[in-house]
Amino acid sequence: CHSTAFRPLRPASTAAAAAAASFGEQGAAGPLIGAAVQASPQALMGYSLDEDFIESLPLAVKYRVYALKKLQAKSAGLEAKYLREFHSIERKFAGMYGPLLEKRRQIINALYEPTKEECEVKAKENPEYEDLEEYWIPDFWLTALKNVEEVSPLIQKYDEPILKLLRDVKVNFSKPNEPASFTLEFHFEPNDYFTNEVLTKTYTLKSKLHYSDPHPFRGSAVEHCIGCKIDWKEGKNVAVQRVLKKQRHKFWGLMRTVTQEIPRESFFNFFSDLRWGLDAEEDEEDVFIAHTLRTFVIPRAVLYFTGEALETESEGMIRECHDLVYDKVTHEKGVALVEGAKDKGLDSQAEDIDR
C-alpha cells in the first residue's frame, strides 16, 4: 500500500548461482531455456531480474530479457496513464454524488425535513407522521465509525463525546492538472474541545513513473500523507493523559508538583502527520483505514449506521473461514496420502496420487 521501493534478495546460495552459470553456458535458444529450467528449477529461486542475474544469461537470452523489460516499462506507462484517467473519472463522479451526500448531511443534522414520499411513508399506515417534529439523527457518524472494523479499535471511550459532535465526513479529490490526491474531511460543530471546524488528512498518490527507473512502480501507491494540527482548548486534549508528578529541584532540593502530559491511544491521533517510511506496517495500516473510509464508509455511511454493511462483511468472513477449513482438510489429507505411500512401490504411489 505504500511506495517504499522493494529490492528482492540476491541468489540464496552458491549452488543456485552455479546452476544459473551453467544455464548461461549452454547457448542461446528458446527451447534451451525451458530445458534448463526443467533440469534445474532451483536455478532461478532467490533471484531478482537485476544486473547480476541478467549478466549470467546467454547473450541472446540476455537481449531477449532486455526487450521484455522494455515492454514492461511501456506497460507500466500505460498503467500509470490508466490510474491518472481513473482518478479523473473518480473526481467527475464525486461531483455527481455531491448533491446526494449534501442532502444526506442536511437530513442527519435536521437541516432538511424529508417528505413522506422520500421516506416511503404512507399516511394511512402512519397517521402519526404528520405530528413528528423536526429531529436530527443523533450519534450518526459515531455509530457508523464504530461499526467499521478497521476504525472501531481506534475509538476510545474518551473520544466518543467529541465524535458525537461530528456532523459530516467528506472526501475531496485534487483538481485537474494537480498531483493526484484525496483529502478526508471531518466536520464538527462548535465544541468545547478544539477550535477547528474541520479536521483533515491528505493523501498524495503516486501516478507518474520515475524517469530513471520505472520498474519499482507498484500502481497507485501513496507517496506521503499530511495530517492537520488540532487546536485543543486548555486541558481538553484527549490524546494525552495528564499525570501529577513530584519533582525535586536539582539545585535547591525543594519538592514541587508538576503536570506531565503522556501520549495515549486516541482516534484523533489519526490526524497526526505520519512519519512516512519509518514503519512500513504503520504506513500500510494508515493507508488501509483511509482507503476504507474513502471507498466504503463515506459513500455508504447509512449502511454502516444501521449495521447492514457489517452483515456483508460477516458473510465474507464466514466464506473466508470455510476456505481456510477446506484448505486445512485438503492439506492434511495430502500429507496423510504421502506418508502412507512412502513404503509402497512406484506403481502404488502413482495409483495413490492419481486417486
Residue frames relative to the residue before (quaternion, step in Angstrom):
aa qw qx qy qz dx dy dz
C 1.0000 0.0000 0.0000 0.0000 0.00 0.00 0.00
H 0.7286 0.3653 -0.2359 0.5292 3.55 1.19 -0.20
S 0.5603 -0.6689 0.4089 0.2674 3.51 -1.26 0.41
T 0.3290 0.7521 -0.5133 0.2504 3.58 1.18 0.32
A 0.4696 -0.6946 0.4656 0.2832 3.57 -0.78 1.03
F 0.1913 -0.7758 0.5945 0.0899 3.55 -1.02 0.84
R 0.0663 -0.7921 0.6066 0.0129 3.53 -0.81 1.03
P 0.3676 -0.7586 0.4892 0.2236 3.62 -0.43 1.17
L 0.6418 -0.5447 0.3893 0.3739 3.52 -1.31 0.33
R 0.4873 -0.6111 0.5317 0.3262 3.53 -1.29 0.39
P 0.7543 -0.3620 0.2400 0.4924 3.64 -1.22 0.08
A 0.4492 -0.7329 0.4525 0.2374 3.52 -0.84 1.03
S 0.8152 0.0775 -0.0291 0.5733 3.59 1.10 -0.44
T 0.5990 -0.5528 0.4288 0.3895 3.55 -1.25 0.37
A 0.5769 0.5815 -0.3819 0.4281 3.57 1.15 -0.53
A 0.6468 0.5024 -0.3187 0.4771 3.55 1.00 -0.81
A 0.6463 0.5145 -0.3237 0.4613 3.56 0.99 -0.82
A 0.6520 0.5082 -0.3181 0.4641 3.57 0.99 -0.83
A 0.6335 0.5248 -0.3353 0.4592 3.56 1.03 -0.77
A 0.6521 0.5015 -0.3147 0.4735 3.55 1.00 -0.82
A 0.6428 0.5226 -0.3291 0.4533 3.58 1.02 -0.79
S 0.6592 0.4905 -0.3188 0.4724 3.57 0.94 -0.85
F 0.5915 0.5565 -0.3508 0.4662 3.55 1.14 -0.65
G 0.6893 0.4979 -0.2767 0.4476 3.56 1.02 -0.84
E 0.6629 0.5195 -0.3157 0.4371 3.60 1.14 -0.42
Q 0.6042 0.6310 -0.3442 0.3441 3.58 1.22 -0.28
G 0.6487 -0.5253 0.3323 0.4390 3.58 1.23 0.05
A 0.4586 -0.6840 0.5056 0.2573 3.53 -1.32 0.02
A 0.3560 0.6938 -0.5678 0.2637 3.54 -0.49 1.18
G 0.6081 -0.5911 0.3809 0.3684 3.56 -1.05 0.73
P 0.7087 0.4544 -0.2892 0.4557 3.64 0.67 -0.99
L 0.5959 0.5980 -0.3619 0.3954 3.57 1.13 -0.68
I 0.6037 0.5668 -0.3562 0.4330 3.57 1.07 -0.73
G 0.6862 0.4799 -0.2856 0.4661 3.55 0.82 -1.00
A 0.6456 0.5278 -0.3223 0.4481 3.57 0.99 -0.84
A 0.6618 0.5104 -0.3114 0.4524 3.57 0.96 -0.88
V 0.6674 0.4946 -0.3085 0.4634 3.55 0.94 -0.85
Q 0.6445 0.5131 -0.3253 0.4643 3.57 1.03 -0.78
A 0.6600 0.5129 -0.3075 0.4546 3.56 1.03 -0.83
S 0.8089 0.0483 0.0053 0.5860 3.58 1.01 -0.78
P 0.1050 -0.8393 0.5306 0.0556 3.62 0.36 1.17
Q 0.5868 0.5820 -0.3790 0.4164 3.59 1.18 -0.42
A 0.5027 0.6970 -0.4147 0.2992 3.58 1.21 -0.43
L 0.7536 0.3931 -0.2171 0.4801 3.58 1.00 -0.75
M 0.5115 0.6568 -0.4313 0.3478 3.60 1.20 -0.17
G 0.7984 0.2892 -0.2223 0.4791 3.55 -1.00 0.85
Y 0.6179 0.5546 -0.3434 0.4390 3.58 1.27 -0.09
S 0.1820 -0.6771 0.6862 0.1936 3.48 -1.35 0.39
L 0.5300 -0.6137 0.4641 0.3563 3.56 -1.21 0.41
D 0.2421 0.7569 -0.5665 0.2179 3.57 0.56 1.14
E 0.7565 -0.4094 0.2519 0.4434 3.55 -1.30 0.04
D 0.6038 0.5712 -0.3707 0.4144 3.62 1.00 -0.71
F 0.7015 0.4504 -0.2775 0.4776 3.55 0.85 -0.94
I 0.6564 0.5252 -0.3247 0.4335 3.57 0.88 -0.91
E 0.6537 0.5222 -0.3190 0.4453 3.58 0.98 -0.79
S 0.6478 0.5218 -0.3290 0.4469 3.60 1.15 -0.45
L 0.5793 0.6101 -0.3651 0.3987 3.60 1.26 -0.21
P 0.6058 -0.5145 0.4406 0.4172 3.59 -1.23 0.34
L 0.6660 -0.5512 0.3252 0.3833 3.54 -1.11 0.72
A 0.6971 0.4693 -0.2882 0.4590 3.58 0.81 -1.00
V 0.6313 0.5189 -0.3324 0.4708 3.58 1.07 -0.74
K 0.6167 0.5634 -0.3330 0.4375 3.54 1.03 -0.88
Y 0.6671 0.4965 -0.3055 0.4638 3.58 0.90 -0.93
R 0.6437 0.5192 -0.3290 0.4558 3.57 1.00 -0.78
V 0.6368 0.5219 -0.3302 0.4617 3.59 1.03 -0.77
Y 0.6346 0.5158 -0.3307 0.4711 3.58 1.00 -0.79
A 0.6294 0.5253 -0.3359 0.4637 3.59 1.03 -0.75
L 0.6506 0.5117 -0.3125 0.4660 3.57 1.02 -0.83
K 0.6403 0.5189 -0.3273 0.4621 3.58 1.02 -0.79
K 0.6317 0.5214 -0.3356 0.4653 3.57 1.05 -0.73
L 0.6310 0.5124 -0.3264 0.4824 3.57 1.04 -0.78
Q 0.6388 0.5337 -0.3261 0.4481 3.56 1.03 -0.81
A 0.6268 0.5317 -0.3342 0.4613 3.57 1.04 -0.77
K 0.6504 0.4968 -0.3175 0.4790 3.59 1.00 -0.81
S 0.6336 0.5298 -0.3268 0.4594 3.57 1.03 -0.80
A 0.6476 0.5085 -0.3145 0.4722 3.58 1.00 -0.83
G 0.6127 0.5475 -0.3439 0.4545 3.57 1.10 -0.68
L 0.6500 0.4971 -0.3111 0.4833 3.58 1.01 -0.80
E 0.6334 0.5277 -0.3349 0.4563 3.57 1.02 -0.77
A 0.6374 0.5195 -0.3286 0.4646 3.56 1.01 -0.80
K 0.6380 0.5154 -0.3230 0.4723 3.58 1.01 -0.82
Y 0.6235 0.5423 -0.3303 0.4561 3.57 1.00 -0.84
L 0.6783 0.4995 -0.2976 0.4493 3.57 0.89 -0.94
R 0.6429 0.5112 -0.3284 0.4664 3.58 1.02 -0.77
E 0.6766 0.4730 -0.2981 0.4792 3.59 0.95 -0.84
F 0.6094 0.5403 -0.3518 0.4614 3.58 1.07 -0.69
H 0.6343 0.5224 -0.3283 0.4657 3.57 1.01 -0.82
S 0.6363 0.5231 -0.3293 0.4615 3.60 1.04 -0.75
I 0.6521 0.5006 -0.3125 0.4759 3.58 0.98 -0.84
E 0.6333 0.5305 -0.3251 0.4602 3.57 1.00 -0.84
R 0.6413 0.5151 -0.3147 0.4737 3.57 1.01 -0.84
K 0.6441 0.5338 -0.3189 0.4456 3.58 0.96 -0.89
F 0.7210 0.4324 -0.2615 0.4742 3.59 0.81 -0.95
A 0.5498 0.5826 -0.4043 0.4413 3.59 1.17 -0.43
G 0.6377 0.5181 -0.3203 0.4715 3.57 1.07 -0.72
M 0.6571 0.5026 -0.3089 0.4692 3.57 1.07 -0.73
Y 0.6486 0.4983 -0.3120 0.4834 3.58 1.11 -0.65
G 0.4878 0.7326 -0.3989 0.2573 3.56 1.15 -0.65
P 0.6983 0.4654 -0.3002 0.4536 3.65 0.69 -0.97
L 0.6403 0.5202 -0.3319 0.4574 3.60 1.03 -0.72
L 0.6853 0.4729 -0.2860 0.4742 3.58 0.92 -0.88
E 0.6137 0.5352 -0.3498 0.4632 3.58 1.12 -0.61
K 0.6487 0.4884 -0.3245 0.4852 3.60 0.98 -0.77
R 0.5952 0.5506 -0.3616 0.4603 3.60 1.07 -0.66
R 0.6463 0.5194 -0.3147 0.4620 3.58 0.93 -0.90
Q 0.6733 0.5042 -0.3002 0.4498 3.57 0.94 -0.90
I 0.6516 0.5054 -0.3187 0.4674 3.59 1.00 -0.78
I 0.6435 0.5341 -0.3240 0.4424 3.59 0.93 -0.89
N 0.7887 0.3399 -0.1474 0.4905 3.56 0.92 -0.96
A 0.5122 -0.6881 0.3933 0.3309 3.60 1.26 0.50
L 0.4120 0.6860 -0.4911 0.3443 3.57 1.03 0.80
Y 0.7614 0.1639 -0.1108 0.6174 3.55 1.30 -0.23
E 0.2495 -0.7682 0.5749 0.1304 3.55 -0.88 0.98
P 0.3404 -0.7613 0.5068 0.2183 3.62 -0.43 1.13
T 0.4901 -0.6595 0.4895 0.2921 3.55 -1.11 0.70
K 0.6687 -0.4769 0.3703 0.4339 3.55 -1.29 0.20
E 0.6286 0.5365 -0.3365 0.4514 3.56 1.05 -0.76
E 0.6674 0.4958 -0.3038 0.4652 3.58 0.97 -0.84
C 0.6983 0.4377 -0.2653 0.5005 3.57 1.12 -0.61
E 0.3508 -0.7384 0.4853 0.3102 3.57 1.30 -0.19
V 0.3751 0.7192 -0.4830 0.3297 3.55 1.02 0.92
K 0.2179 -0.7553 0.6051 0.1261 3.56 -0.95 0.90
A 0.5029 -0.7032 0.4143 0.2845 3.57 -0.67 1.16
K 0.6542 0.5263 -0.3310 0.4307 3.60 0.93 -0.83
E 0.7031 0.4531 -0.2658 0.4792 3.57 1.02 -0.77
N 0.7858 0.2145 -0.1021 0.5710 3.59 1.17 -0.56
P 0.0776 -0.8439 0.5295 0.0388 3.61 0.42 1.16
E 0.6411 0.5453 -0.3359 0.4229 3.59 1.13 -0.51
Y 0.4577 0.7080 -0.4527 0.2903 3.60 1.21 -0.25
E 0.6446 0.5454 -0.3307 0.4214 3.58 0.97 -0.83
D 0.7022 0.4759 -0.2673 0.4572 3.60 1.13 -0.58
L 0.4720 0.6898 -0.4437 0.3233 3.60 1.26 -0.09
E 0.3510 -0.7130 0.5665 0.2182 3.53 -1.06 0.79
E 0.6009 -0.5302 0.4360 0.4095 3.55 -1.25 0.37
Y 0.0864 0.8054 -0.5749 0.1159 3.54 -0.79 1.00
W 0.3740 -0.7199 0.5362 0.2333 3.53 -0.98 0.86
I 0.5042 -0.6202 0.4942 0.3419 3.59 -1.30 0.12
P 0.2734 -0.8057 0.4963 0.1725 3.62 -0.16 1.19
D 0.8624 0.1197 -0.1050 0.4806 3.53 -1.20 0.74
F 0.1986 0.8204 -0.5213 0.1257 3.59 1.12 0.55
W 0.7602 0.3902 -0.2244 0.4684 3.58 0.62 -1.12
L 0.5907 0.5503 -0.3776 0.4535 3.60 1.05 -0.60
T 0.6711 0.4925 -0.2946 0.4692 3.57 0.89 -0.93
A 0.6563 0.5158 -0.3153 0.4514 3.57 0.91 -0.92
L 0.6900 0.4832 -0.2891 0.4548 3.60 0.85 -0.95
K 0.6539 0.5057 -0.3223 0.4614 3.60 1.02 -0.72
N 0.6620 0.4806 -0.3031 0.4887 3.58 1.24 -0.32
V 0.5644 0.5525 -0.3980 0.4666 3.59 1.28 0.18
E 0.4691 -0.7257 0.4259 0.2680 3.55 -0.50 1.21
E 0.7078 0.4693 -0.2690 0.4542 3.59 0.95 -0.87
V 0.7196 0.4530 -0.2395 0.4686 3.60 1.12 -0.64
S 0.5823 0.6446 -0.3674 0.3322 3.58 0.98 -0.83
P 0.6649 0.5046 -0.3411 0.4323 3.68 0.85 -0.75
L 0.6171 0.5605 -0.3501 0.4272 3.60 1.17 -0.44
I 0.6693 0.5281 -0.2922 0.4334 3.58 1.14 -0.67
Q 0.1608 -0.7841 0.5969 0.0552 3.55 -0.67 1.17
K 0.6878 -0.4832 0.3404 0.4213 3.58 -1.26 0.35
Y 0.7051 0.4597 -0.2713 0.4668 3.58 0.96 -0.85
D 0.5713 0.5602 -0.3900 0.4557 3.62 1.28 -0.04
E 0.5965 0.6524 -0.3515 0.3082 3.55 1.05 -0.81
P 0.6364 0.5199 -0.3717 0.4319 3.68 0.85 -0.70
I 0.6568 0.4847 -0.3199 0.4810 3.61 1.08 -0.62
L 0.6803 0.4924 -0.2976 0.4541 3.59 0.91 -0.88
K 0.5351 0.5915 -0.4120 0.4406 3.59 1.22 -0.25
L 0.6846 0.4747 -0.2628 0.4868 3.58 1.24 -0.51
L 0.4560 0.6766 -0.4504 0.3627 3.59 1.30 0.12
R 0.1886 -0.8350 0.5133 0.0600 3.55 -0.61 1.15
D 0.8065 -0.0499 0.0399 0.5878 3.61 1.12 -0.46
V 0.1221 -0.7442 0.6502 0.0923 3.54 -1.27 0.55
K 0.0385 -0.8196 0.5700 -0.0435 3.55 -0.70 1.13
V 0.1904 -0.7188 0.6419 0.1872 3.51 -1.38 0.18
N 0.1006 -0.7828 0.6132 0.0322 3.56 -0.89 0.99
F 0.2761 -0.7691 0.5597 0.1376 3.55 -0.99 0.91
S 0.6031 -0.5708 0.4148 0.3720 3.55 -1.19 0.58
K 0.5408 -0.6283 0.4609 0.3168 3.54 -1.21 0.58
P 0.6543 -0.4886 0.3762 0.4377 3.60 -1.22 0.31
N 0.8187 0.2276 -0.2137 0.4819 3.54 -1.19 0.78
E 0.5886 0.5000 -0.3930 0.4992 3.58 1.25 0.30
P 0.6285 -0.5073 0.3986 0.4345 3.61 -1.16 0.38
A 0.5304 -0.6512 0.4380 0.3206 3.57 -0.91 0.92
S 0.2233 0.7585 -0.5831 0.1867 3.56 -0.80 1.03
F 0.1259 -0.7528 0.6298 0.1444 3.53 -1.33 0.13
T 0.2231 -0.7778 0.5799 0.0949 3.55 -1.15 0.72
L 0.2629 -0.7338 0.6074 0.1534 3.55 -0.91 0.97
E 0.0956 -0.8040 0.5868 0.0129 3.57 -0.82 1.04
F 0.1089 -0.7719 0.6254 0.0352 3.56 -0.88 1.03
H 0.1506 -0.8191 0.5525 0.0333 3.58 -0.41 1.29
F 0.0996 -0.8037 0.5866 0.0080 3.57 -0.75 1.13
E 0.4574 -0.6233 0.5393 0.3339 3.54 -1.23 0.44
P 0.6587 -0.4880 0.3603 0.4451 3.63 -1.14 0.42
N 0.0181 0.8304 -0.5502 0.0862 3.56 -0.80 1.01
D 0.6007 -0.5914 0.4252 0.3296 3.55 -1.36 0.15
Y 0.6121 0.6004 -0.3343 0.3912 3.59 1.27 -0.01
F 0.7938 -0.0911 0.0764 0.5964 3.60 0.89 -0.89
T 0.5340 -0.6565 0.4435 0.2953 3.53 -1.25 0.46
N 0.5142 0.6462 -0.4254 0.3702 3.62 1.20 -0.31
E 0.3109 -0.7166 0.5878 0.2104 3.54 -1.09 0.71
V 0.7842 0.1573 -0.0617 0.5970 3.57 1.17 -0.68
L 0.1562 -0.7457 0.6402 0.0985 3.56 -1.01 0.87
T 0.0919 -0.8347 0.5430 -0.0064 3.58 -0.79 1.01
K 0.0084 -0.7449 0.6643 0.0611 3.50 -1.38 0.32
T 0.1591 -0.8167 0.5541 0.0265 3.55 -0.69 1.18
Y 0.1473 -0.7787 0.6079 0.0492 3.55 -0.97 0.98
T 0.1983 -0.7715 0.5972 0.0935 3.56 -0.70 1.14
L 0.2722 -0.7974 0.5264 0.1140 3.55 -0.77 1.10
K 0.4048 -0.6719 0.5610 0.2647 3.53 -1.20 0.60
S 0.0901 0.8197 -0.5562 0.1026 3.56 -0.39 1.23
K 0.6815 0.3998 -0.2950 0.5372 3.59 1.26 0.30
L 0.4543 -0.6807 0.5059 0.2726 3.53 -1.14 0.68
H 0.4738 -0.6258 0.5294 0.3220 3.53 -1.16 0.60
Y 0.5169 -0.6928 0.4026 0.3012 3.57 -0.69 1.08
S 0.7396 0.4562 -0.2505 0.4267 3.59 0.80 -0.99
D 0.8176 0.0516 0.0074 0.5734 3.60 1.06 -0.62
P 0.0895 -0.8514 0.5152 0.0408 3.59 0.17 1.23
H 0.5586 0.6931 -0.3728 0.2618 3.58 1.13 -0.51
P 0.6454 0.5075 -0.3662 0.4379 3.68 0.98 -0.49
F 0.3994 0.7372 -0.4722 0.2722 3.61 1.24 -0.07
R 0.0729 -0.8214 0.5657 -0.0062 3.57 -0.76 1.04
G 0.7111 -0.4343 0.2724 0.4812 3.59 1.02 0.67
S 0.7786 -0.3550 0.2515 0.4522 3.54 -1.28 -0.42
A 0.0534 0.8144 -0.5707 0.0910 3.55 0.39 1.26
V 0.4691 -0.6344 0.5274 0.3153 3.55 -1.24 0.46
E 0.3296 -0.7553 0.5352 0.1857 3.56 -0.72 1.07
H 0.7609 -0.2197 0.1508 0.5917 3.57 0.95 -0.82
C 0.2126 -0.7643 0.5900 0.1501 3.56 -1.27 0.20
I 0.2080 -0.7655 0.6020 0.0914 3.53 -1.21 0.64
G 0.2516 -0.7696 0.5706 0.1367 3.56 -0.76 1.05
C 0.4272 -0.6710 0.5209 0.3098 3.57 -1.13 -0.56
K 0.4881 -0.6405 0.5073 0.3069 3.54 -1.25 0.45
I 0.2506 -0.7557 0.5878 0.1432 3.55 -0.78 1.03
D 0.2634 -0.7746 0.5600 0.1304 3.57 -0.67 1.13
W 0.1279 -0.8314 0.5397 0.0339 3.53 0.22 1.34
K 0.4242 -0.6629 0.5511 0.2774 3.54 -1.12 0.67
E 0.7058 -0.4986 0.3012 0.4032 3.54 -1.19 0.59
G 0.8605 0.0907 -0.0999 0.4913 3.54 -0.78 1.13
K 0.6254 0.5801 -0.3243 0.4090 3.61 1.25 0.13
N 0.4629 0.6920 -0.4459 0.3287 3.61 1.25 0.00
V 0.2279 -0.8111 0.5269 0.1122 3.59 -0.34 1.25
A 0.5936 0.5903 -0.3608 0.4111 3.59 1.25 -0.22
V 0.7227 0.3172 -0.2396 0.5654 3.59 1.27 0.07
Q 0.2891 -0.7269 0.5954 0.1833 3.53 -1.23 0.54
R 0.2948 -0.7687 0.5458 0.1560 3.56 -0.81 1.01
V 0.0546 -0.8023 0.5935 -0.0334 3.51 -0.74 1.16
L 0.3123 -0.7290 0.5802 0.1855 3.57 -0.91 0.96
K 0.0104 0.8114 -0.5806 0.0663 3.53 -0.78 1.05
K 0.3639 -0.7171 0.5503 0.2247 3.55 -0.97 0.88
Q 0.0460 -0.8075 0.5867 -0.0388 3.53 -0.90 0.99
R 0.3134 -0.7500 0.5557 0.1745 3.57 -0.94 0.92
H 0.4544 -0.6711 0.5139 0.2813 3.57 -0.91 0.93
K 0.4333 -0.7566 0.4243 0.2443 3.58 -0.64 1.13
F 0.6963 0.4279 -0.2900 0.4980 3.62 1.20 -0.29
W 0.7959 0.3285 -0.1561 0.4840 3.56 0.77 -1.07
G 0.4231 -0.7379 0.4474 0.2764 3.59 1.20 -0.27
L 0.4857 0.6670 -0.4368 0.3583 3.58 1.24 0.12
M 0.3972 -0.7044 0.5379 0.2380 3.57 -1.10 0.74
R 0.0205 0.7794 -0.6257 0.0252 3.53 -1.07 0.76
T 0.3789 -0.7082 0.5504 0.2279 3.54 -1.24 0.48
V 0.0524 -0.7966 0.6021 -0.0079 3.56 -0.77 1.09
T 0.3650 -0.7057 0.5650 0.2227 3.54 -1.26 0.52
Q 0.1094 -0.7871 0.6056 0.0418 3.55 -0.77 1.05
E 0.2613 -0.7467 0.5926 0.1518 3.55 -1.09 0.79
I 0.1050 -0.8027 0.5870 0.0069 3.55 -0.58 1.21
P 0.4500 -0.6918 0.4841 0.2907 3.64 -0.71 0.99
R 0.0105 -0.7896 0.6135 -0.0042 3.56 -1.09 0.72
E 0.6868 -0.4789 0.3517 0.4186 3.55 -1.32 0.28
S 0.1842 0.7650 -0.5995 0.1462 3.56 -1.00 0.88
F 0.5748 -0.5735 0.4566 0.3636 3.55 -1.15 0.61
F 0.6801 0.5291 -0.2957 0.4125 3.57 1.00 -0.78
N 0.4816 0.6231 -0.4519 0.4190 3.59 1.26 0.06
F 0.5090 0.6569 -0.4089 0.3771 3.58 1.24 -0.39
F 0.7028 0.4757 -0.2684 0.4557 3.59 1.08 -0.66
S 0.4725 0.6548 -0.4572 0.3727 3.59 1.24 0.05
D 0.5481 -0.5797 0.4763 0.3698 3.56 -1.21 0.49
L 0.3492 -0.7410 0.5390 0.1964 3.54 -0.72 1.11
R 0.3923 -0.6884 0.5518 0.2602 3.57 -0.97 0.85
W 0.1996 -0.8628 0.4546 0.0955 3.48 0.44 1.36
G 0.8132 0.2782 -0.2202 0.4614 3.56 -0.98 0.93
L 0.6031 0.5756 -0.3690 0.4109 3.62 1.19 -0.27
D 0.7881 0.1064 -0.0407 0.6049 3.57 1.11 -0.67
A 0.3206 -0.7916 0.4891 0.1770 3.57 -0.17 1.31
E 0.6489 0.5192 -0.3247 0.4515 3.60 0.99 -0.79
E 0.6511 0.5012 -0.3117 0.4772 3.58 1.00 -0.81
D 0.6179 0.5395 -0.3384 0.4611 3.59 1.02 -0.81
E 0.6866 0.5020 -0.2848 0.4422 3.55 0.83 -1.04
E 0.6496 0.5163 -0.3148 0.4607 3.58 0.96 -0.85
D 0.6551 0.5157 -0.3108 0.4564 3.58 0.94 -0.90
V 0.6755 0.4875 -0.2939 0.4688 3.58 0.90 -0.94
F 0.6382 0.5318 -0.3353 0.4443 3.59 1.00 -0.77
I 0.6319 0.5146 -0.3274 0.4783 3.59 1.02 -0.78
A 0.6575 0.5071 -0.3111 0.4625 3.58 0.92 -0.91
H 0.6522 0.5102 -0.3133 0.4650 3.58 0.96 -0.86
T 0.6427 0.5228 -0.3245 0.4565 3.59 0.98 -0.81
L 0.6587 0.4992 -0.3078 0.4714 3.59 0.93 -0.88
R 0.6993 0.4929 -0.2713 0.4409 3.54 0.84 -1.02
T 0.7806 0.3971 -0.1863 0.4453 3.57 0.79 -1.06
F 0.8096 0.2841 -0.1218 0.4989 3.57 0.94 -0.85
V 0.7517 0.4480 -0.2538 0.4121 3.57 0.58 -1.15
I 0.6958 0.4828 -0.3006 0.4386 3.60 0.72 -1.00
P 0.7122 0.4297 -0.2998 0.4672 3.67 0.78 -0.80
R 0.7996 0.2730 -0.1166 0.5220 3.63 1.07 -0.66
A 0.1296 0.8581 -0.4919 0.0695 3.57 1.13 0.64
V 0.6454 0.5360 -0.3419 0.4235 3.61 0.92 -0.81
L 0.6433 0.5206 -0.3297 0.4543 3.61 1.07 -0.64
Y 0.6387 0.4775 -0.3266 0.5074 3.59 1.18 -0.50
F 0.6064 0.5509 -0.3505 0.4538 3.59 1.10 -0.66
T 0.7353 0.4104 -0.2290 0.4883 3.59 0.90 -0.93
G 0.5021 -0.6600 0.4229 0.3654 3.60 1.21 -0.40
E 0.4404 0.7089 -0.4576 0.3067 3.59 1.23 -0.04
A 0.6268 0.5340 -0.3403 0.4541 3.58 1.04 -0.71
L 0.6093 0.5604 -0.3493 0.4389 3.58 1.11 -0.65
E 0.6160 0.5499 -0.3523 0.4404 3.56 1.03 -0.74
T 0.6437 0.5158 -0.3212 0.4652 3.57 0.99 -0.82
E 0.6534 0.5014 -0.3139 0.4724 3.58 0.96 -0.85
S 0.6379 0.5315 -0.3314 0.4481 3.59 1.00 -0.81
E 0.6304 0.5251 -0.3355 0.4629 3.55 0.99 -0.81
G 0.6444 0.5165 -0.3200 0.4644 3.56 1.01 -0.79
M 0.6451 0.5139 -0.3208 0.4655 3.58 1.01 -0.80
I 0.6329 0.5265 -0.3349 0.4583 3.58 1.01 -0.78
R 0.6479 0.5060 -0.3192 0.4715 3.58 0.95 -0.85
E 0.6433 0.5224 -0.3240 0.4564 3.57 0.99 -0.83
C 0.6448 0.5127 -0.3200 0.4678 3.59 0.98 -0.82
H 0.6298 0.5280 -0.3327 0.4625 3.58 0.98 -0.83
D 0.6514 0.5161 -0.3138 0.4592 3.58 0.96 -0.87
L 0.6564 0.5119 -0.3150 0.4560 3.58 0.95 -0.87
V 0.6479 0.5079 -0.3180 0.4703 3.58 0.97 -0.86
Y 0.6474 0.5201 -0.3191 0.4566 3.58 0.95 -0.89
D 0.6559 0.5083 -0.3102 0.4638 3.59 0.93 -0.91
K 0.6583 0.5132 -0.3155 0.4514 3.59 0.95 -0.87
V 0.6600 0.4985 -0.3112 0.4680 3.58 0.91 -0.90
T 0.6515 0.5158 -0.3125 0.4603 3.58 0.94 -0.90
H 0.6504 0.5161 -0.3133 0.4609 3.58 0.97 -0.88
E 0.6748 0.4968 -0.3056 0.4522 3.58 0.87 -0.94
K 0.6331 0.5159 -0.3342 0.4705 3.59 1.03 -0.73
G 0.6471 0.5250 -0.3163 0.4534 3.57 1.01 -0.83
V 0.6453 0.5128 -0.3182 0.4685 3.58 0.97 -0.86
A 0.6564 0.5085 -0.3123 0.4615 3.58 0.92 -0.89
L 0.6330 0.5396 -0.3253 0.4498 3.58 1.03 -0.79
V 0.6680 0.4947 -0.2970 0.4699 3.56 0.92 -0.92
E 0.6583 0.5107 -0.3132 0.4558 3.58 0.90 -0.93
G 0.6871 0.4929 -0.2886 0.4490 3.56 0.96 -0.85
A 0.6978 0.4777 -0.2696 0.4606 3.58 1.16 -0.56
K 0.4579 0.7257 -0.4362 0.2712 3.59 1.23 -0.26
D 0.7567 0.3972 -0.2067 0.4763 3.57 0.92 -0.90
K 0.5866 0.5810 -0.3703 0.4257 3.58 1.24 0.06
G 0.6057 -0.5575 0.4195 0.3826 3.54 -1.28 0.23
L 0.7170 -0.4510 0.3140 0.4288 3.56 -1.32 0.20
D 0.6444 0.5269 -0.3345 0.4419 3.59 0.95 -0.83
S 0.6602 0.5027 -0.3075 0.4657 3.56 0.98 -0.86
Q 0.6306 0.5321 -0.3324 0.4569 3.58 1.04 -0.81
A 0.6584 0.5067 -0.3143 0.4594 3.57 0.92 -0.91
E 0.6458 0.5209 -0.3202 0.4574 3.56 1.01 -0.84
D 0.6575 0.5090 -0.3089 0.4618 3.58 0.97 -0.88
I 0.6580 0.5113 -0.3122 0.4563 3.57 0.94 -0.89
D 0.6384 0.5151 -0.3314 0.4661 3.58 0.98 -0.82
R 0.6593 0.5029 -0.3210 0.4575 3.56 0.96 -0.85
